[in-house]
Amino acid sequence: MVAKAKVRPTTNNRSITIVDINSYVGDEIVLKGKFEMYHATEKSKKE
């Protein structure tokens, strides 16, 4: 199996990364998908 991944550039929202993934067995595509990864921006509060 061969997997190819490509990251899409996002200019309006830097907290999201979009990755397109295509997986192949030989010449036949077996998995195609779009994954969205969200970055946590939680800040700890000290009182």
C-alpha positions as CSV (number, residue, x, y, z in Angstrom):
1,M,0.0,0.0,0.0
2,V,1.2,3.5,-0.9
3,A,-0.2,6.6,0.8
4,K,0.1,10.1,-0.5
5,A,-0.7,13.1,1.7
6,K,-1.0,16.8,0.7
7,V,-1.5,19.6,3.1
8,R,-3.9,22.3,1.9
9,P,-2.8,25.9,2.6
10,T,-5.4,27.7,4.8
11,T,-5.0,31.5,4.9
12,N,-8.1,32.6,6.8
13,N,-7.8,30.3,9.8
14,R,-4.4,29.2,11.0
15,S,-5.8,26.9,13.7
16,I,-7.0,24.4,11.2
17,T,-4.8,22.1,9.0
18,I,-6.5,20.3,6.2
19,V,-4.8,17.2,4.8
20,D,-5.8,15.3,1.7
21,I,-4.9,11.6,1.7
22,N,-4.9,9.0,-1.1
23,S,-3.9,5.4,-0.5
24,Y,-3.2,3.0,-3.3
25,V,-2.7,-0.8,-3.7
26,G,-1.0,-1.1,-7.0
27,D,-2.9,1.3,-9.3
28,E,-6.3,0.9,-7.5
29,I,-7.2,3.6,-5.0
30,V,-8.5,2.1,-1.8
31,L,-8.8,5.1,0.6
32,K,-9.4,8.7,-0.3
33,G,-10.2,11.3,2.4
34,K,-9.9,14.8,3.8
35,F,-8.8,15.2,7.4
36,E,-9.1,18.4,9.3
37,M,-6.8,18.9,12.3
38,Y,-7.6,21.5,14.9
39,H,-4.9,23.0,17.0
40,A,-5.7,23.5,20.7
41,T,-5.2,27.1,21.9
42,E,-6.0,26.6,25.6
43,K,-4.1,28.8,28.0
44,S,-3.7,27.9,31.7
45,K,-4.9,30.5,34.1
46,K,-3.1,31.1,37.4
47,E,-4.9,32.8,40.2
